[in-house]
Each structure stands twice: as structure tokens, then as C-alpha cells.
Amino acid sequence: MFGRKKANKLIEDIDRYFDLMDQAVLVFKEGVRNFLYSNTDEFNEKLMRMTAIDSESGVLRREIENALYTQTALVRSRADIMRLFEKTRNITDTLCDSLFQFEIETPFIPSELNPEFMKLTEFSTLAVEAVIPSAKAYFKAPETVPDKISRAYFYEKEAVKYSQTIKRTVFHNMPSLKLSEKFHLRYFALHIENLAKGAENVADQLAVMAIRRTL
């Protein structure tokens, strides 16, 4: 009974961890929107909220990683699960770091690029949102993982398209911008695009893990 209670607590913590990741995605999306449309107070509120989520998820992740070593039933898949959490940590780090880079570097983003940056943000965060239920499903119904991760690959490709569109527009169609400003815009587009790349890495990891669970 004690072992079952510990296992249930671990699953609850894992669900909570991915719920926090989902909240961070929403905060990031709104934070980018607030920055683009100069809603300073709302943007600062999102920074504080992101800090709180990042701190809570970091504590919870370490508790989960420690608990994994006491679950003998997970010995075979422990290494894969640790790799999964490493890849999800990369996403949460990117969400937090990227949002704070807007505050630190305050890039000049021409207003005509706002729709493209929002589309890029939308598809990148959709890619992350697609892998969250997939990661949860691995611990309860691993056979459903392949169907759930397919959306992540689609959204990642769309995010790359919008990122490339922004970069092409900046370097080919905006001669009034300084070269340093063009590089700055490329840098921020790449940061947002990396969220989708991170989601793709998580999807790849989940696909491998799901196959191993069925062997």
C-alpha cells in the first residue's frame, strides 16, 4: 500500500509539473502580445508570474527526479523519463529566458511585424501545448502517445515558416532598418522558433519511449 501511495503521489506531481508548463506557455504568449502592443503593466505582471511558475516547476521537477529513484517499477524506463524531463526543462527555460530578454534588451519591432511575430508565437506555443497531454499520457496510456504527438510536428513546421518569413522580410524588405536592428529581430524570431524546436525534441523522445513501453 505504501508503494502504491508513493506511485500515485509521483503521478500527481508529474501532472502538476506539466500543468505548470502549460501555464508558462500561456503566460509567455500573453507576455509577447503585451510587449508588442506596449502594454507595459500587463507585460511586467507576466514577468512576475513567469518567475513564480519557473521557481515552482523547478522545485517540483527536482522532487520528481528524486522520487524516480525510489520507484523500482520504473527502473527500466528511468533513464528515458529523466531524458524527457531534461528536454521539457529546456522548454521551460526557453519560455522564461525569452520573455525576460524582451524586458532586458527591449528590441525595436516595427509595428508591421507584430502580426507575424504573434503568428510565430502562436504556432510555437501550440507545438508545446501539443506535447503536454502526450507527456501526461505516457504515464497512464502510452499506447495513445503516437496519435497525440502528431500535432506537435505540424505546428513546429508552421512556426519555422513564420520565423523564416520574418527573417526574409527584415533582411529583404526593410532597408530603413540598421543591420544591428535586423540581427536583433532575427535573434528574437529564432528564440521563439526554438520553443517549437524544443517541442519537436520532446515529441521525438516520447515517440521512442512509447515504443519501448510496448515491447
NUMIKE-356418 format. One record per residue (C-alpha): residue in three letters; y, x negated, z. Coordinates in Angstrom, 2 decimals. Example, Ala and Ser with C-alpha at 12.3 -4.5 7.8 and 13.67 -1.06 7.14 Angstrom:
2
<r residuo="ALA" y="-4.50" x="-12.30" z="7.80"/>
<r residuo="SER" y="-1.06" x="-13.67" z="7.14"/>
This chain:
215
<r residuo="MET" y="0.00" x="0.00" z="0.00"/>
<r residuo="PHE" y="2.38" x="-2.84" z="0.84"/>
<r residuo="GLY" y="1.70" x="-4.40" z="-2.55"/>
<r residuo="ARG" y="2.40" x="-1.12" z="-4.34"/>
<r residuo="LYS" y="5.68" x="-0.66" z="-2.43"/>
<r residuo="LYS" y="6.81" x="-4.15" z="-3.44"/>
<r residuo="ALA" y="5.88" x="-3.47" z="-7.05"/>
<r residuo="ASN" y="7.81" x="-0.19" z="-7.04"/>
<r residuo="LYS" y="10.82" x="-1.91" z="-5.49"/>
<r residuo="LEU" y="10.69" x="-4.55" z="-8.22"/>
<r residuo="ILE" y="10.64" x="-1.94" z="-10.96"/>
<r residuo="GLU" y="13.57" x="-0.12" z="-9.32"/>
<r residuo="ASP" y="15.53" x="-3.37" z="-9.16"/>
<r residuo="ILE" y="14.79" x="-4.10" z="-12.81"/>
<r residuo="ASP" y="16.01" x="-0.63" z="-13.79"/>
<r residuo="ARG" y="19.15" x="-1.17" z="-11.73"/>
<r residuo="TYR" y="19.73" x="-4.56" z="-13.38"/>
<r residuo="PHE" y="19.61" x="-3.06" z="-16.85"/>
<r residuo="ASP" y="21.82" x="-0.16" z="-15.74"/>
<r residuo="LEU" y="24.43" x="-2.72" z="-14.68"/>
<r residuo="MET" y="24.09" x="-4.41" z="-18.05"/>
<r residuo="ASP" y="24.72" x="-1.06" z="-19.72"/>
<r residuo="GLN" y="27.84" x="-0.57" z="-17.59"/>
<r residuo="ALA" y="29.08" x="-4.04" z="-18.57"/>
<r residuo="VAL" y="28.73" x="-3.11" z="-22.24"/>
<r residuo="LEU" y="30.88" x="0.00" z="-21.76"/>
<r residuo="VAL" y="33.49" x="-1.94" z="-19.79"/>
<r residuo="PHE" y="33.63" x="-4.63" z="-22.47"/>
<r residuo="LYS" y="34.05" x="-2.10" z="-25.28"/>
<r residuo="GLU" y="36.90" x="-0.32" z="-23.50"/>
<r residuo="GLY" y="38.42" x="-3.63" z="-22.44"/>
<r residuo="VAL" y="38.65" x="-4.82" z="-26.05"/>
<r residuo="ARG" y="40.21" x="-1.50" z="-27.04"/>
<r residuo="ASN" y="42.74" x="-1.78" z="-24.19"/>
<r residuo="PHE" y="43.69" x="-5.30" z="-25.29"/>
<r residuo="LEU" y="44.05" x="-4.41" z="-28.96"/>
<r residuo="TYR" y="46.30" x="-1.44" z="-28.22"/>
<r residuo="SER" y="48.28" x="-3.18" z="-25.45"/>
<r residuo="ASN" y="47.11" x="-1.01" z="-22.56"/>
<r residuo="THR" y="47.70" x="-3.78" z="-20.05"/>
<r residuo="ASP" y="46.99" x="-1.91" z="-16.82"/>
<r residuo="GLU" y="43.75" x="-0.47" z="-18.14"/>
<r residuo="PHE" y="42.74" x="-3.89" z="-19.50"/>
<r residuo="ASN" y="43.29" x="-5.55" z="-16.13"/>
<r residuo="GLU" y="41.26" x="-2.81" z="-14.45"/>
<r residuo="LYS" y="38.39" x="-3.56" z="-16.85"/>
<r residuo="LEU" y="38.58" x="-7.25" z="-15.96"/>
<r residuo="MET" y="38.18" x="-6.44" z="-12.27"/>
<r residuo="ARG" y="35.33" x="-4.04" z="-13.00"/>
<r residuo="MET" y="33.58" x="-6.65" z="-15.16"/>
<r residuo="THR" y="33.87" x="-9.21" z="-12.35"/>
<r residuo="ALA" y="32.26" x="-6.80" z="-9.90"/>
<r residuo="ILE" y="29.41" x="-5.95" z="-12.30"/>
<r residuo="ASP" y="28.80" x="-9.62" z="-13.12"/>
<r residuo="SER" y="28.60" x="-10.52" z="-9.42"/>
<r residuo="GLU" y="26.25" x="-7.64" z="-8.56"/>
<r residuo="SER" y="23.96" x="-8.24" z="-11.53"/>
<r residuo="GLY" y="23.77" x="-11.96" z="-10.74"/>
<r residuo="VAL" y="22.61" x="-11.28" z="-7.19"/>
<r residuo="LEU" y="20.12" x="-8.67" z="-8.38"/>
<r residuo="ARG" y="18.74" x="-10.93" z="-11.10"/>
<r residuo="ARG" y="18.04" x="-13.69" z="-8.60"/>
<r residuo="GLU" y="16.27" x="-11.21" z="-6.30"/>
<r residuo="ILE" y="14.14" x="-10.04" z="-9.21"/>
<r residuo="GLU" y="13.26" x="-13.58" z="-10.23"/>
<r residuo="ASN" y="12.24" x="-14.41" z="-6.66"/>
<r residuo="ALA" y="10.16" x="-11.24" z="-6.40"/>
<r residuo="LEU" y="8.31" x="-12.03" z="-9.61"/>
<r residuo="TYR" y="6.63" x="-14.98" z="-7.89"/>
<r residuo="THR" y="5.08" x="-12.71" z="-5.27"/>
<r residuo="GLN" y="3.63" x="-10.23" z="-7.78"/>
<r residuo="THR" y="0.14" x="-11.51" z="-8.58"/>
<r residuo="ALA" y="-0.35" x="-8.70" z="-11.09"/>
<r residuo="LEU" y="2.38" x="-10.26" z="-13.24"/>
<r residuo="VAL" y="1.04" x="-13.80" z="-13.30"/>
<r residuo="ARG" y="0.05" x="-13.64" z="-16.98"/>
<r residuo="SER" y="3.41" x="-12.30" z="-18.13"/>
<r residuo="ARG" y="5.67" x="-14.02" z="-15.59"/>
<r residuo="ALA" y="6.88" x="-16.72" z="-17.98"/>
<r residuo="ASP" y="7.71" x="-14.15" z="-20.66"/>
<r residuo="ILE" y="9.60" x="-11.99" z="-18.17"/>
<r residuo="MET" y="11.60" x="-14.98" z="-16.98"/>
<r residuo="ARG" y="12.50" x="-15.77" z="-20.59"/>
<r residuo="LEU" y="13.54" x="-12.15" z="-21.07"/>
<r residuo="PHE" y="15.88" x="-12.33" z="-18.09"/>
<r residuo="GLU" y="17.30" x="-15.62" z="-19.32"/>
<r residuo="LYS" y="18.15" x="-14.03" z="-22.67"/>
<r residuo="THR" y="19.66" x="-10.94" z="-21.03"/>
<r residuo="ARG" y="21.72" x="-13.21" z="-18.78"/>
<r residuo="ASN" y="23.15" x="-14.81" z="-21.92"/>
<r residuo="ILE" y="24.35" x="-11.37" z="-22.99"/>
<r residuo="THR" y="25.97" x="-10.53" z="-19.65"/>
<r residuo="ASP" y="27.61" x="-13.96" z="-19.58"/>
<r residuo="THR" y="28.99" x="-13.39" z="-23.08"/>
<r residuo="LEU" y="30.31" x="-9.94" z="-22.13"/>
<r residuo="CYS" y="32.13" x="-11.31" z="-19.10"/>
<r residuo="ASP" y="33.34" x="-14.58" z="-20.62"/>
<r residuo="SER" y="34.55" x="-13.00" z="-23.86"/>
<r residuo="LEU" y="36.57" x="-10.32" z="-22.10"/>
<r residuo="PHE" y="38.25" x="-12.91" z="-19.90"/>
<r residuo="GLN" y="39.00" x="-15.09" z="-22.93"/>
<r residuo="PHE" y="41.20" x="-12.27" z="-24.22"/>
<r residuo="GLU" y="43.19" x="-12.46" z="-20.99"/>
<r residuo="ILE" y="43.29" x="-16.25" z="-20.84"/>
<r residuo="GLU" y="44.11" x="-17.03" z="-24.49"/>
<r residuo="THR" y="45.90" x="-13.78" z="-25.44"/>
<r residuo="PRO" y="45.16" x="-14.11" z="-29.16"/>
<r residuo="PHE" y="47.62" x="-12.68" z="-31.65"/>
<r residuo="ILE" y="45.69" x="-10.00" z="-33.53"/>
<r residuo="PRO" y="47.64" x="-8.29" z="-36.33"/>
<r residuo="SER" y="47.55" x="-4.52" z="-35.85"/>
<r residuo="GLU" y="45.99" x="-4.00" z="-39.29"/>
<r residuo="LEU" y="42.89" x="-5.81" z="-37.99"/>
<r residuo="ASN" y="42.48" x="-3.53" z="-34.97"/>
<r residuo="PRO" y="40.10" x="-1.10" z="-36.74"/>
<r residuo="GLU" y="37.91" x="-3.96" z="-37.96"/>
<r residuo="PHE" y="37.78" x="-5.57" z="-34.52"/>
<r residuo="MET" y="36.86" x="-2.22" z="-32.98"/>
<r residuo="LYS" y="34.11" x="-1.69" z="-35.56"/>
<r residuo="LEU" y="32.77" x="-5.16" z="-34.85"/>
<r residuo="THR" y="32.86" x="-4.43" z="-31.13"/>
<r residuo="GLU" y="31.18" x="-1.06" z="-31.65"/>
<r residuo="PHE" y="28.23" x="-2.43" z="-33.62"/>
<r residuo="SER" y="27.78" x="-5.47" z="-31.39"/>
<r residuo="THR" y="27.68" x="-3.32" z="-28.26"/>
<r residuo="LEU" y="25.39" x="-0.80" z="-29.96"/>
<r residuo="ALA" y="22.96" x="-3.65" z="-30.59"/>
<r residuo="VAL" y="22.98" x="-4.47" z="-26.89"/>
<r residuo="GLU" y="22.68" x="-0.82" z="-25.91"/>
<r residuo="ALA" y="19.63" x="-0.54" z="-28.17"/>
<r residuo="VAL" y="17.66" x="-3.25" z="-26.36"/>
<r residuo="ILE" y="18.34" x="-1.97" z="-22.83"/>
<r residuo="PRO" y="15.94" x="1.02" z="-22.98"/>
<r residuo="SER" y="13.48" x="-1.24" z="-24.80"/>
<r residuo="ALA" y="13.55" x="-3.75" z="-21.95"/>
<r residuo="LYS" y="13.06" x="-0.95" z="-19.42"/>
<r residuo="ALA" y="10.18" x="0.46" z="-21.45"/>
<r residuo="TYR" y="8.31" x="-2.84" z="-21.40"/>
<r residuo="PHE" y="7.61" x="-2.42" z="-17.69"/>
<r residuo="LYS" y="6.46" x="1.19" z="-18.00"/>
<r residuo="ALA" y="5.27" x="1.89" z="-21.54"/>
<r residuo="PRO" y="5.08" x="-1.39" z="-23.52"/>
<r residuo="GLU" y="3.47" x="0.35" z="-26.49"/>
<r residuo="THR" y="6.82" x="2.08" z="-27.19"/>
<r residuo="VAL" y="8.83" x="-1.15" z="-27.40"/>
<r residuo="PRO" y="8.45" x="-1.86" z="-31.16"/>
<r residuo="ASP" y="9.91" x="1.52" z="-32.11"/>
<r residuo="LYS" y="12.80" x="1.18" z="-29.66"/>
<r residuo="ILE" y="14.00" x="-2.28" z="-30.77"/>
<r residuo="SER" y="14.35" x="-1.41" z="-34.47"/>
<r residuo="ARG" y="17.90" x="-0.12" z="-33.93"/>
<r residuo="ALA" y="18.98" x="-3.45" z="-32.46"/>
<r residuo="TYR" y="18.17" x="-5.26" z="-35.71"/>
<r residuo="PHE" y="20.12" x="-2.70" z="-37.74"/>
<r residuo="TYR" y="23.21" x="-2.90" z="-35.54"/>
<r residuo="GLU" y="23.09" x="-6.70" z="-35.50"/>
<r residuo="LYS" y="23.27" x="-6.80" z="-39.31"/>
<r residuo="GLU" y="26.20" x="-4.38" z="-39.29"/>
<r residuo="ALA" y="28.03" x="-6.48" z="-36.70"/>
<r residuo="VAL" y="27.60" x="-9.59" z="-38.85"/>
<r residuo="LYS" y="29.03" x="-7.73" z="-41.85"/>
<r residuo="TYR" y="32.17" x="-6.71" z="-39.96"/>
<r residuo="SER" y="32.58" x="-10.18" z="-38.50"/>
<r residuo="GLN" y="32.41" x="-11.68" z="-41.98"/>
<r residuo="THR" y="34.88" x="-9.09" z="-43.25"/>
<r residuo="ILE" y="37.37" x="-10.06" z="-40.54"/>
<r residuo="LYS" y="37.00" x="-13.76" z="-41.27"/>
<r residuo="ARG" y="37.31" x="-13.24" z="-45.02"/>
<r residuo="THR" y="40.40" x="-11.06" z="-44.59"/>
<r residuo="VAL" y="42.04" x="-13.55" z="-42.26"/>
<r residuo="PHE" y="41.47" x="-16.60" z="-44.45"/>
<r residuo="HIS" y="41.91" x="-14.97" z="-47.88"/>
<r residuo="ASN" y="44.40" x="-12.15" z="-47.45"/>
<r residuo="MET" y="46.76" x="-13.15" z="-44.65"/>
<r residuo="PRO" y="48.83" x="-16.10" z="-45.92"/>
<r residuo="SER" y="51.57" x="-15.45" z="-43.37"/>
<r residuo="LEU" y="49.28" x="-16.47" z="-40.50"/>
<r residuo="LYS" y="49.24" x="-20.05" z="-39.30"/>
<r residuo="LEU" y="45.97" x="-21.92" z="-39.74"/>
<r residuo="SER" y="45.68" x="-22.14" z="-35.94"/>
<r residuo="GLU" y="46.03" x="-18.37" z="-35.71"/>
<r residuo="LYS" y="43.33" x="-17.90" z="-38.35"/>
<r residuo="PHE" y="40.98" x="-20.17" z="-36.42"/>
<r residuo="HIS" y="41.76" x="-18.25" z="-33.24"/>
<r residuo="LEU" y="40.88" x="-14.93" z="-34.86"/>
<r residuo="ARG" y="37.67" x="-16.37" z="-36.29"/>
<r residuo="TYR" y="36.78" x="-17.63" z="-32.82"/>
<r residuo="PHE" y="37.18" x="-14.20" z="-31.23"/>
<r residuo="ALA" y="35.29" x="-12.46" z="-34.02"/>
<r residuo="LEU" y="32.46" x="-14.93" z="-33.52"/>
<r residuo="HIS" y="32.38" x="-14.30" z="-29.76"/>
<r residuo="ILE" y="32.00" x="-10.57" z="-30.26"/>
<r residuo="GLU" y="29.41" x="-11.11" z="-33.00"/>
<r residuo="ASN" y="27.42" x="-13.29" z="-30.59"/>
<r residuo="LEU" y="26.73" x="-10.20" z="-28.48"/>
<r residuo="ALA" y="24.74" x="-8.76" z="-31.38"/>
<r residuo="LYS" y="23.00" x="-12.09" z="-31.88"/>
<r residuo="GLY" y="22.08" x="-12.09" z="-28.20"/>
<r residuo="ALA" y="20.67" x="-8.59" z="-28.54"/>
<r residuo="GLU" y="18.61" x="-9.72" z="-31.52"/>
<r residuo="ASN" y="17.18" x="-12.57" z="-29.40"/>
<r residuo="VAL" y="16.23" x="-10.10" z="-26.67"/>
<r residuo="ALA" y="14.60" x="-7.82" z="-29.26"/>
<r residuo="ASP" y="12.58" x="-10.75" z="-30.61"/>
<r residuo="GLN" y="11.43" x="-11.63" z="-27.10"/>
<r residuo="LEU" y="10.47" x="-8.03" z="-26.34"/>
<r residuo="ALA" y="8.51" x="-7.77" z="-29.58"/>
<r residuo="VAL" y="6.43" x="-10.81" z="-28.62"/>
<r residuo="MET" y="5.94" x="-9.57" z="-25.07"/>
<r residuo="ALA" y="4.84" x="-6.12" z="-26.23"/>
<r residuo="ILE" y="2.20" x="-7.64" z="-28.50"/>
<r residuo="ARG" y="0.85" x="-9.80" z="-25.68"/>
<r residuo="ARG" y="0.65" x="-6.82" z="-23.31"/>
<r residuo="THR" y="-1.60" x="-5.01" z="-25.80"/>
<r residuo="LEU" y="-4.01" x="-7.93" z="-26.29"/>
